[in-house]
Amino acid sequence: MKLDNIELETVEYLRTPAAIRQKCDRLFNLASENKLRHFRVDLSQLDKAANYVIDTTRQQYPDLKIPFHSRWRHFETGNLPRLAQLDAALAQFTPVQKAQIKFDLAIVSVLLDAGAGAEWQYCEAETGQVYRRSEGLAIATFRMFCQGVFSSNPDSPLQADSLGLSGLKLETLAAGFQVNRDNPLVGLTGRLELLQRLGSAICQHPLLFGSENPRPGNLAKYLLDSRVSGVKTVKAVEVFSAVLKGFGEIWPGRYAIGGVNLGDVWRHPALQGENLGDEFVPFHKLSQWLTYSLLEPLQELGLVIAGLDELTGLPEYRNGGLCLDIGLLLAKDAAIFEQSYLPGSEVIVEWRSLTVILLDKIAAVMRKKLHLTARELPLVKILQGGTWAAGRKIAGELRAGGVPPIQIESDGTVF
């Protein structure tokens, strides 16, 4: 289906980090004027929030040498040498092949990283350790990847490919995640369908993923080969754009313009206007999380990442929970905390929008307090140090099980 110029421009705009910030900023300004239905902001708590995140960061990284907020951190859970073991297994591969394999792993693992729910856990057979939530999902996917679960080629188990993903069975994924009646995982079917759609979607973009049994990891070679000769810099937004272009069709049941799936984009009635797409608010949370997780394999190829802060903070329940629990965000009605909401509900769209802008504001205050520049302390490190850990920590202090302050009905494909 061919889009007209206005449709094309709107779709392209909604796929930019600038659009995320601009749309969220419009809702933030309304909240600051107390004109939103569900939340208002209290910036008098900004100093307190920045101090809480700094304290949390120093507990983990006393020297402030903070890595990127990415899936690779979860693979290191428990200070166990899983990545060193992977590197040893990849010793015979070329640097580009290693990057392709690491892209395959990161892409599949991130797409399986939606909220697991409070009941699920994973016991790692290799160590006997039990993990939950994001860490558990990461280690489960790491082990499945190493066992060749996502590969259609028994001679090349360390890959994900179109045939392996498209043909993945629910029983296989359930076994990999150790799901049973006593160990339920939220959104298991949604996760399976997402991977199956990934297997189909990568066949639509041979330039990005290859033409014969395509692999998501071939995106690494595309990004490397698209450099002008001698240029060793890649912009974070270039990686993000490739992710959105390549994987845009995998998201289920989303809004579309001219038949093009918009992905993690939702409506808010306060933004309605005369122009196409005025009411839409983009977030692209998993796509940005995925982008952040692809940067380190690119660095290992010798590429320098530029423009990190063009991407936004991640509007998910740990960062959003921090903003609510620390008092930067205030719910206008306490009943908000007593029910659960779909991702497209006005409550959740407001919460996520305000979180994006508040993360930028927390980052600015933190840099000022620590006497660091945005280059020295980019947002991707503040998230890691950082706001995500602080959101989990304060949730644990306030609520049994560390559940987020607002409950989301997730299908396993948004958060």
N, C-alpha and C positions, 0 to 999 in steps of 0.2 A: 504494500500500500504506500503510495507516494504522498508525502505531506506537502501542504502548501507552505509558502514562506513564513507566514505567521506561526503556523503550528511548529515548523522546524525550529524557528528562533526560540519559541517558548520552551520546547523540549530541551534544546541545547542550554538555555539559560537555567532551567531547573536542575540541570546536571552539574552546575558549578558550585564550588564552595562559597563564592560571592553571593549567590542566590540564597544559600542557607542562612548566611549572616544577615543579609538584607531583610529577608522575610521574618526571621526570628527577632530582629531588631525592631521591626514595626510592632510586633506583638509585645516586645519588652517595653517600648515607649507607652503603649496603651496600659500595660500593667503598672508602670510608674505613675500614670495619671489615674490609677484605680478604675480603669475602664474595661477590664476583662471580667468575665463572669465568675471565674473559679479561683484565681490567685492574684495576690498583690506582692510587691517586692519591698524589702526593707534593707536598703543599702547601708544602714548604720551597723549591720552585722558583718560587713565585708572584711573589716580588720580582724574580727574574731575568726571568720572562716579562713582567711589567709594564714593566720597563726596556727590554726588547727592542722591545716594541710602541711605547713612547714614542719611542725612537730612530727607529724606522721612520716613525712619524707625523711627527716633526719634519723628516725628510728631505723629505717630500712637502708638509707644511704647517708651515713654520717659525713662523708666527704663530698656529698652532693654530686658524685659521679653517677648520674642516673642514666640507665639505658632507655631506649625507646619503649613506649607503651605498645606492646605487640604480643602476638600469640607465642613468640619464642620465650617470653618470660614464664608462661605457664608450663612449657615443656621442662623448665628447670626446677619446678616445684619440688620441695624437699631437699634441695641442694644435691640432687642426684645427677650423675654425669650422662644423662640420656643423649644430649646433643653431641657430646664427645664420642659416644658410642655410634651415633649416626654418622658423624664425620669420619670415623674409622671405617665404617661400612662403605663410605663413598670414596675411599682413598684412590681407587683405580679409575674414577671418572675424571673428565676434564672439568675445569672451572665452570664452563657454561652448562655442562650436564649436571653438575652439582646444584647450580642455581635453579635449573629446571625442576629437579627433584624437590628442592626445598620450597619452590613455588607450589608444586603439586600438594605437598604436605600442608603448607600454610593455608592455601585456598580451601581445601577440603575441611581442615580443622576449624577455620573461622566460620565457614558456612554451617558447621554443626554446633556452633557455640551459643545458640540462643539459650535463654534461661532454662536451667534443668529442673527447677522446682526444689522444694525443701526436703523431699523424701528420698531422692535418688542418691546413690553413692556408687563408687567404682573401686574395687579392690585390685590393685596392680599385682598380677601373679609374680612378676619378676622381683618385686621387693616386699610383697606382703602388706604394703601401705594402703590405707583407705583414703580416697579423696572425694570431694564433693564439688558441686557447682562448676564454675569455669575450669578450675584446675583438673577436676575429675574428667570433664569432657575432653580437655586437651590431651591428657595422658591416655585416655581410652582411644582417641583418634590417632595418637602417635603410635600406639601399639598395633592398632588395626592397619595403619599404613605400612608399618614395618613387616607385617604378616602378609602384605599383598592383597588386602581386602578390596582395594579400589582399582586394582590393575586387572586387565583381561589377559595379561601375558605372564604365565608362570615363570618364564625365564627372566622377566624384568619386574619383580614384585615391588620394587621401590618406585612406584609411579602411580598416578591416577590417570585414567584415560577414558575416552568417550564410551567405549564398549563396556568397560568395567563399571562406570558410574551409571550408565543407562540401564544395565542389567542387574544392578544391586537389588537384593531381596530384603524384605522387612525382617525375616528371621535372622539373616546375616548381621544386619545392623543391630538388631535387638541383642543378639548374642555378644557382639563386640562391646556393647554398652552394658552388658550383664543385666538387661531388663527382665524382670519377671513380676508376678503379681505382688510380691512383697517389696519390689524395688522399681517403682514406676518412674519413667522419665517423661516429663512434659513434652508434648509435641513430637513424639517419635515418628509418626507417619508424615508429619510436615517436613521433618528433616530428611526422610527418605526421598520424598517427592522433590525436594530442593536439589538433592544430589542427582536424581534422575534427570531433572530439567537441565542441570548443569551439563550433564553428558550430552544432551541434545543441543543445547545452546552453543557449545563450543564448535559444533560442526558448521554453524552459520558464519563463522569468522575465520576462514583459513589463513588470512594474513596474520592474525593474532595467535592462533592456536595450532596451525598446521592443517594439512588436508587429509592425511591418512591416519585413521584412528587418533584424532586430535587429543592433545593433552592441555589442561589448563596451565601447566608449568611452562609451555612453550611461549607464554607471554614474556618470560624472562629474556628469551632470545630476541623476541620482537623489540622489546625496550632497548636492548643492547644494540641491535642492528640499526635501529632508527636514529642513533646518534650520528651527527655530522662527523666525518673523519677527524680524529684527534680530540674531539670534545668529550670530556669525562664527567660532565655534569648532567644530571637528570632532575627535572622539577617534580616535586611531590605531586603537583596537580596533573602532570602528564601521566603518572602512574594511575592516579585516581580516575582520570578520563578514560584510560584504557580499561580499567576495571568496570566502569559503568557501561561502556560500549560493549564489552565482551560478555558481561554477565547480566545485563539489564533485563533480559527476557525470563530469567529464572524465578522472579518473585511472583507469588500467587495472588490472585484476586485484588490487584491494585488498580488505582486510577490509571487511565490512559488518555493520550491526546492523539487523535488521528490513528488509533490502533497501536500506538507505541506505549508499552508498559512504562510507567514512571518510576516504579520501585517504591522506595521508602519516602513517599510524598503523600501528604494528607491535606484535607480541607480545614480551614477555620473560618467561620462565618464573619468574623470581624474584618477580614481582608477582602471581602467581596467588592468587585469593581467592574469597570466597563470592559476591561481587556481580558483576553484568553489567559487563563491560569492565574489570575489575580488572587484567587482564594486559596491557592495551593501553597503549602509550606514543605519544602524539601528538608530531609535530614540525612539520608544515605548513611545511616550509622554503621551497618555491617560492611558497607563498601569502603568507608573511611577506615574502619578497624582493619579491614583486609589490606588496604593501601599501606597503613602503618606497618603491617606485618610482612609486607613484601620489600620493604626498604633495606633491611639488613642483608638479605642475599644479594641485592644489587650493590651494596657497599663492598661485599666480599669479592665482587667482580671488579672493584676498583673505581666504581662510580661514586661521585660526590652528590649528595642529595641537597637540592636547593629549594627555597620557598616553603619550608616545613609549616610555617604558621599561616599559610594560605588555607590549609585544611582547618577544620573546626574541632572543638572538643566533642566528645561522643555523648549524644543525648540518650543515655540509658539509665537504668534505675539506680546504679551506684552513684554516679555523678549527680543525677537529679535528686536522689535521696539525700545526699550531702546538703544540697541547697535548701531542702525542706527541713531537715533535722537540725541544721545549724541556725535556722531562722532567717536566711536570706529570702526565702519564699514563704509566704503565709497563705494557707487555704482559707477562703472566705467562709466555708461551711465545713464543720468537723465531720459531717456525714460522708465527705469525700473518702475518708479513711476506712469507712465501714463496708465498702463494696468493691467489686473489681470491674475493670474497664477494658474494652477492646482498644487496640492501638490507634484506631481512627477516631476514638471519642474525643470530644472537645477538651475534656479534662487532661487527657494524655498529650494531645497536641500542644496545649498551653504549657504543660509541665516541661515537655521536651524543648520547646522553643525558648522558654525563659532560661533553662539550663545552659543552652548553647552560649547565650550572651553572658550569663553569670560566670561561666568558666573563663571567658576572656577577661572579665573584670578581676576575678580571683588571681589569674595569672599576672596581670599588670601589678597588683598590689604585692604579690610574692616577689616579683623581680625587684621592685623598689626596696623592699625590706632586706633582700639578700644582696643588693647591689650587683645584680646580674642583668645582662641585656637579653633581648629576645633570642638572639643568636646563641648565647651561652646557655639559656634555659628556655628552649622552645616548648610550645604547648604539649607536644608529644611526650616530653619528659615530665612536665607538670602532671599530666594524666597518670603517668606511671608512678611518680614519687609518693603519693600525690593524691589527686582528688578521688580517683577510683578506690584506692586503699582507704582513704579517709571516709568515703561513703560507706564502705563495708564496715569499718571500725565503729563509726558512730551508730550504725544500724544495730550492731551487736551490743552496744552499750544501752540502747533504748528499747529493743524488742527481742523477745525470745526467738532464737534461731536466726537472728540477724536479718529478718525479712525486710524488704523495702517498705517505706511508709505507705505507698499506694500500691495496690495489687493490680497486676496486668494479666488479662486473659491472652496469653501468647500462643501462637500456633507454631512456634519453633522457628520462625523466619524473620523476626524483627529485632528482638533484643538479644 
